[in-house]
Amino acid sequence: MVATEPEYHRILSEPLRSWISDSADYSTPVGLLACQRNPLLRKNTAFVISSTLSAPPPPPKGKQNKKSVIAPTLPTGVPVLEVILSDTVLFPEGGGQPTDTGIFRTQDGSVWPVLKVLRQGGTAVHYVQHVGDQTPEEALQKYFAAGVKIEVELDNGGWERRTDHMTLHTSQHLLSALLDTKLQLPTLSWSLTSSGPCYVEIPRGMTTEEILMIQNEANRLVFEGTKVHIEVQELDRTAIAPVEKTENGRAVGRGLPEDYTGGVHRVVHIAGVDINPCCGTHLPSLNNLQLFILPHTDALSRSATTVARLYFLAGPRLINHLTSTHNSLASTAALLSCGLPQVPERVAQVVDDRKSVTKRSEDLELELAKFIATEISSEMDKTSPGGLFRKHVHRLDDSPSALAFLTAIASALADLAAKSSLKQSYILVLSSSPSSPALTGTNVVLVLGSDDARVKIVGDGLKSTLGVKGGGKGSRWSGKLVGTWKAKEDAVVEEILEKVS
């Protein structure tokens, strides 16, 4: 399907027609760009309005969010040119939709990668990677001087990216409209993620029946090929209603950016379903969405408010997701030696078996811990009355819960000591290391004793001499040592114990 301007792009204010530039005199403002007038157009010829060498981007600050994950980053160490054109088929990031990527073809046939397009005020600025042997300054003069004509193109990779973004953006408009009209659930925000399902955030969770109802209604409109068109007119900010807010003060959606100076008020119409201001690229028909699905919801708690994320997929990303999911399911079925329909039952059986094995292993470990504790207790009882029993026990253990096993020994020993009538004084070091020594291996140490002061002395000694990192309180101290545990470590522990009186 090819979008045509009279059908898809409707200019309500006649003066706006003269704002669409086909010369080197001025740049078409964001809101009237070729990519917004006809989202299926892949090429256009344009004039350079201005160009300059881009300053290196500052390093990113703080935690990167979803949006920064999907946005292409400018390369470091490679010159980047900033180019403003009379018009462009490459969409500048905005309205929740990420930037397009594409290429420039200069008059000599050279191809220049366009890494991203950003809106500055009301102008689309292209960030172009420098190529060739000439300096960036020479390239600006030769290929991107004001008035030079170049070709702008969504190459195959850029077109796949645009199709993905456009399909999901239109799907979000459809989904948000149905949630609002059918369930009175406003969309608080949405995210076009870099991969997998996108989501909208709504004030509450949804039942399975509600999700199915919205999904069925969306698919009905998709299969009917509901039309989409754009209406534009001159912007009058005083006539635009402020962004609505929920009872707890959270904004519903987003308003027109304060820094937008393009002067165009652009509204997306889904016939009989939705009317919504938006600068993004949208398909001319819902029929192009192919399919629409809402996989699941997640509840999120944010201070005093609770919102839910409703996930959705559409178009090429839905096909990719289904293909990936099928491949994962098929691989799982092969591992379990069963057919695809039997995977859930077989997985449940594996989980049950794993729980039984884990329980049996834990029971055996507890028995072993009690046996080791009994042997230590028997040896302790042979110590002369009033003396101090010192002992270091080291064992090999590849379990991720090696410290838990040492703790089980300590607990069993404490129980035996409490029941003993001898009330023997003791200080013990229990240690454990992997069976295959490695410089990155983690060794665990547990110190326990009848006197808190002695435990602290031994713990401090392990810290200062072996570099064990840990701490404790009262009658126990535990720590970890990264590296190999050899005979010299055993000797150091014995030496520390001998110094305790």
N, C-alpha and C positions, 0 to 999 in steps of 0.2 A: 504494500500500500504506500503511495506517495502523497504526502501532505501538500496541498496547494493553498496559497495564501488566502484566497477569498473564502474557502471553506474552513480552514483551520485557524488562520490568524486574521482577526477582525479588528481593524483600526477604527475606533469610534470617534476620535478627534482628528479631523483632517490635517491640522498643522503637523501632526506626528509623521505624516508621510515624507515630509521634507527633511526630517531628522535622520532618515535612513540614507547613509552616505554611499555614493558610488564615485567619489572623487577623492583627491588627496587634500581637500580643503579642511575636512573635519572628520571626527570619528563617530560612528553610530553609537548611541548610548546603550548601556546595559538595560535590557528590557525590550529592545527592538533589534537585537543582534540576529544575524542570519540563522544561528543555531536555535534561537527562540521563535523566529518566524516559521521555520521549517525544520523540525528536529530530525527528519530523516535525510536531510541534505548532508553529503559527506565532503563536498569540495566547494570552495569559492575563490574567486580572484579578488584581491584587495590591494589598496595602496598603503604604503608606509606613511604614517602621520609623523611619528617620531621614534627615536631609538637611543638607547644609552647602555653603557656597561653597568651591569647589576652589581651592587655591593655584596660581599660575602654574607650569607645568612648567619645570624647569631645562633649560638648553640641552644637547643631546646631547654627550657626550664621546667623543673617539676615533673610530675607523673604525666605520661602521655595518655591522652584519652582516646576513645574510639575514633574520633574524627581525625586526630593526628596520625593514627595508624594507617588510615586509608589514603590520606593525602600524600602525593609523591614529594620526596624531599629533594632539594637542590644539591647537586654533587659538590663536594669540597675539592679545591685544587683545580677545578675546571672552570674557565670563564663562562659566564652566563650573560646573555644580552636581554634587555627589557625592550620589547617592541610593541608599539601601539599601532593598530591598523584601522583603515576606514570601516571595515566590517569583518566578521569572523564566524566560521562554523564551529569554533571551539568554545565550549561553555566555560565561563569563569565561575569558580567555586562560589556557592551561595544558596540560601534557602534550604539548607540541609543536604544539598547535593554537592558532591565533591567535584573538583575540576576535571575537565577533559584533558587528554594528552593527544598529541598528533604530530604533524610535521609541516614545515614550510618547504616549498620548492622555489628556489630563486631562479632568475632568468637564465643562468648558465646550467641549470639542471641539478644543482647541488641540493642535497636533502639535509635539513636542519631540524633536529628533534625539538619539539615543543614540550617541555617538561611539566609545565603547569600554566594555568591562566587564572589570574586573580582580579577581582574588582577593586579599583581604587577610585573611590567616590562614585562616579557613574561611568567609568571607563574600564574597558577590558585590557589588561596588561599581560602580554605573552612573555614567558620566561623561556628563552631559547638557548640551547646548548651550543657553544661555539665549536665549529668543526673546521678542518682544513689547516693549511700551513700559514696562512696570513695571521697577523696579530688581530686581536679583537677590535682594535681601533680601525684597522684597515677593512675588516669585515663590515663594520658599521658604515663606513664611507662607501664601500663598493656595492654591498648587497642590501643594506637597510637604511639608505639615505632617504630623507623625506621625498615622497613622490614616486619612489620606485615601486613597481608592480610585482607582487609575488602571489603564489598559489598557496592556499591554506587547505589542509586535508586531514580528515580523520583516517589514519591508516588502519590496517586490520586490527591491531591491538587497541588503538584508540576507539574504533567503532565497537568492538566487543565491550570495552569499558563503558562507553556511552549507553549502549543498549542495556547493559546490566543496570546502570544507575537510573536510566529513564524508565525502565520497566518497574523497578522497585519504587521509584518516586511516585509514579502514577498509581501504583497499587496502594501506597500509603494514603494518598488522597481518598481513594475509594474506601479503604478500610476505616479511616477516621470518620468519613461521612456516615457510613453505616452504623458505626458505634454510637455516634452522636444522635442520629435520627431514630434508630431502633431501640437503643438502650440508655440514651441520655448519658453517655460516657464520653466526656471531652478528651481529646488527645492533649496531654500535658507537654509531651516532647516526643521526638522519634530519632532513631539512629539508623543511618545507612551504613551498616558494618562492612568491613573489608572482605568478609567471607561468611558463608553460612546464613542463618536466618537474620533478618532485620527485625526491629521491634518498635512498637509504640508504647509509651507509658500512659496509663490510665489510672483514675482515682481508686479503683478497687479491682479485685480479682473477678474472674468470670467462671460460671459453671460450664460443664461440658456441653449442656444443651444450648447455652447462649453462644458458645464458640461455634458449634455446628450450625446454628441458625444464621449467624453472620457469614460463615464460610459458604453456605448454600446460596445465600442471597448474592454474595459477591460473585460466585461462579455463574449464577443466572445472568447477571449483568455482563459478565465476560463473554459467555456463549451467545448472548444476543448482539454482541458487537456494539455496545453503547458508545456513542460518539463523544469525542473530547474536542473542545476548541478553546482558543485564547482570545480574550478581549483586552485591548489596551486603550488608554486615554491619558491625557495630561494629568500629572499628579497634583492633587490638592490635599496637602497633609491635614488641613483643618477639617476636611470632610471624612477623614479616616477615623473610625471608632477606635478607642484605646483597646489594648489587649485585655481580654477578660481574665479574671482571677477566680480561683476556687475559694471556698469558705476559709481555708487555712492560709490563703494569700499566695498560693502558687499560680504562676502565669499559665494560661491555657494557650499552648502554641507560642508563636513568636510574631512580633510586629515587624513593620518595615524598618530596616537598619537606619540608625540615626545618621550614619555617614554616607548614605546613598544620595547622590546628587544627580542622578540620571534624568529625573523629571518625568518618568513613565510609571503609570499605575497599571500593573499587569494582573489579570484575573484569569484563573483556570476554571473552565466549566465542564463538568461531567454531566451530560444531558439528563435532566430530571433527577440528579443525585446530589450534586455538590457544586458550590460556587465558592472559590477560595483564592485570595491573592497569593501569588507565587511567582518567582523569577525562574524556576527550573524548567528543564526540558521535559515534555510530556508527550506520550504517544497520541496519535490522532483518533485512536479507537481502543476500547478495552479489549477488543478481540485480539490485539497483538500481545496481550498478557499471557496467552496460552492457557495457563492454569493459575489457581490461587489457593493457598493453603495456610492455615493457622496451626502450627504444630503444638504449642503449649504456652502456658503462662508461668511467670515467676513472681512471687510477692517480694517486695523490697520495703524495708523499714528505714525511714530517714527522720531521725529525731522524733518529732511529734506527729509526723505524717506517715501514712502507709500507701504505697502505690504498687501497681502491678505492671509487669512487662508482658505484652502480648506479641508473640513472635509470628512472622509471616515470611513466605517465600512466593516468588512468582517468576514467570518467564524463564530465561536461560539458567538463572541461578537455581530455580526449582528443579530443572532437569538435572543439573550437575549434582545437586544435593541428593536427589533420588538415586542417581547412578552410584554416587559414593556410598550411600547407605546400603544399596543392594549389594555392592561389592564387599562391604564390611560384613554384611549378613551372610553372604556366600562363603567368605573366608572362615567365619565362625562355624558355619555348618560343616565345612570340610574338616576343621579341627575336631569337631564333636562327632564326626562320622554319622551325620544324619541329614535329612532333607531340611530345606528352609522352614517349612511350617512347624517342624519339630524343635527348632532352636530354643524358643522360650522354655519348653518343658525340659529339654536337656540341660539348659543353663541352670534352671531351678534345681535339678538333680545334682549338678556339679557343686552348686552353692551349699546344698544340704550336706553333701559328702564332705565338703571342705570344713563346714562347721563341726561335723562329727570328728574329723581328723584333728582339728585344732583343739577341741575339747579333750580328746584322748591324749594329745601331746602335752597340754597344760597339766592334766592329771599326773602323767608320768614325770614331768618336770618337778611338780610339787613333791612327789614321792622321792625323787632323786635329791631334791633340796633337803628334805627331812632326813634322808639317809646320811648325806654329807654332814649335816648339822649334828646328827647323833654321834658320828665318828669323832668330830671335833670335841663334842661335849664329853665323850668317854675319855679322850686324851687329856682334856682339861681337868677332869676329876682325879687324874693320877698325879697332878701337880701338888707339891707339898703345901699344906695349909699355910695361909698368909703370904704365899709367893704370888708372883704375877705371871700369868700364862700369856705367852706371846706366840703368835703364829701367822704365817702368810700362806694362803692357799691360792694358787694360780691355775686356771683351767683354760682350755681352748673352746671357743664358742662362736659360731658363725651366725647365730641368731640375731636379728635386729633388736631383740629384747634381752640382751645379755645382762644389762644392769638389773632388770626385773628379776632374773633368776638369782643373781647375787643377793638381791633384797629378800627373796624367798628364803634363802639359806639363813640370812641374818635374822629374819622373823622367827624361823623355826628354832634357831639357836637361842634367841632371847626367851622363847617359851620354855625351853629345856632348862635354861639357867634360872629362870624364875621358880621352877618346880624343884630345883636341886636344893638340898639342905646344906650343901657345902658353901654356897655363896662365894664362889671363887672369883678373884679379880682377874680380868683378862683384857687384852687388846689384840684385835685381829685385823688383818688386811686381806680382803678378798679381791682378786683381780681376774680379768678375763681379756683375751685377745683373739683375733681371727686366726684360723688354722693356717692361712697363707699370709705370711708377713708382707706388708707393703708400707711404703712411706706415707701413703694416704690412709692407712688403716686406722680404725678407732679402737682404742683399748679403754676399758672401764675399770674403775677402782672403787671399792667400798670399804670404808673404815668403820669398825664398830667396837665398842668396849663397855666395860662396867663403870668407867669414870669419864665424864665429859671432858675434863681437862686433858687427859691422855689422848683422847680422840682428836682434839684440836691440835695438840703437839704433832701427832703423826700426820694429820692433814696438812699442816703448815710445812712439815718436812717434805712431803711429796710435792708440794707446790714449788718449794725453793730448789730442791735437788733434781727432780725429774721434770719439772715444768707441767705437772698435772694441773689442769684448770678445773676448779670445782669449789665446793663449799658445803657447809652443813651446820647443824644446830643440835646441841645435846649429845646423845650417844651415837650419832651416825654422821658420817661425812662421805660424800661421793664426788667423783670427778672423772674427767676424760683426758686421755693422752693420745694425740695423733702421731702416728709413726709406727715403728716396729718395737715389739716387746721381746727383749732377749735376756740372756742370763745375767747381764750386767744390771738390768732393771730389777731382777729378782734380788741380786746382791745388795742393791741400794735400799730396797724395801727392808731386807733383813737387818741392815745396818741401822736404819731409822728405828726399827722396833727394839733393837738391843740398847739403844740410848734412852729408851723410856723406862722410868723407874716407878 
